Amino acid sequence: MPFDKNKDEVFRILGIVGSFGFTTAGAIAGGYFLGSYIDKKLSTPPWFMLCFIILGIVGSFIEFFKVIKKLSGNNEKNNDNR
């Protein structure tokens, strides 16, 4: 059935887009822990922690936009085939 194929595609896209929260949380947590560790070693709180948190946020958004661009490219290809 064509509906089942389209339904599977929708769930796949929702799963990929929904993973953005986990990616962002992981990047922020990683930036926090790495920055805190460096700050403790160099006695520079909170500068490295803030820098790494911001880098984590920026990196996760860049990855999110790459995924969105890839998904929109797939949708254009699928629409051309119809």
C-alpha angles and dihedrals in degrees: 000000000000091000092061092052091051091046091054090050092051092051091048091052092046090051093051094046091043091057088068090087092055092045092050094045092049093048093048093046091047091050091048096051096041092046092047091050093051091044091054092049094047098031092235106126127199102004103083091041092054093045093050093046090052091047089051092052093047092046093050092050091049089052090047092053090049090054092047091049091050092048093048089050090053091050091052091051091049092050091050091054093056 
